[in-house]
């Protein structure tokens, strides 16, 4: 099913999403990869505030390339999500509602998704130039010294993604593999 959703997310929207749904996301999305996640985790350990409020927001595991002429961002393909797994349960417990990346998640992250009623989306790896067309603004808001891994606030219009793990713990990677194995 194709759905148009808005970010920040609300609980009703998250609850209505099911593994396998194709979504088009419009609104605010933040970027952060492993180096930024490590810094955010260290900040929390030191009792400091995060550079943005994660509650109800989506983090896109993205380190974009420099923008081309007349573009706000360069190629915007997803990073392998497993690299953020050690930090993700903590952010989910703080109210993070969505993540966009590629690849499988750990059992701990899957449980945290269920416990916190969140959702994991996959973006198509290798389609970064196409995905960048959905990004209408990009502003670096923290950790500028990390270059492409700095945290950015993006405004997106109809960013395409697929629900991989829904708030009930259904995992498209598992169900699709199971279906394929039966055929």
Beta strands, then each sheet from edge to edge (+ up, - down):
strand 1: 2-7
strand 2: 22-31
strand 3: 58-60
strand 4: 98-101
strand 5: 119-122
strand 6: 135-142
strand 7: 151-165
sheet 1: 1+ 2+ 3+ 4+ 5+ 7- 6+
end
